[in-house]
Amino acid sequence: MPYVPNQRRRWFGLFYLITSAGLLTWGLTLLRPVLRGWLFVGYWFACFLGALLALVTAWLDLRAIRRHARAERRELLSQALTRISHELDDHDDEPPRPGAKPPQTPGPDA
């Protein structure tokens, strides 16, 4: 099941994108003759604000994804090192295999 804040953040980002695209489309087509003076400025500021909110939401989502990936990477590394440590401990107790070379020990002249 997906983490709920991620899903909520993505829905908000999609909402902001659709809102900005709708405002852009309506402002360039249907509302072009109506938008004059301060109404023009306010309308396009609202469109800009929607796009800015979409960008901020995407940036927050990117940070959350990176944080989650970093935590997963650390967890995987920890599990791998633990498994390697246990495997090395298990190999220390095993007798040498037949036909295997004995471990090299340094001689007196080394």
Secondary structure, DSSP 8 states (H G I E B T S, - for coil): ---HHHHHHHHHHHHHHHHHHHHHHHHHTTTTTT--THHHHHHHHHHHHHHHHHHHHHHHHHHHHHHHHHHHHHHHHHHHHHHHHHHHHHHHHS---TT--------TT-
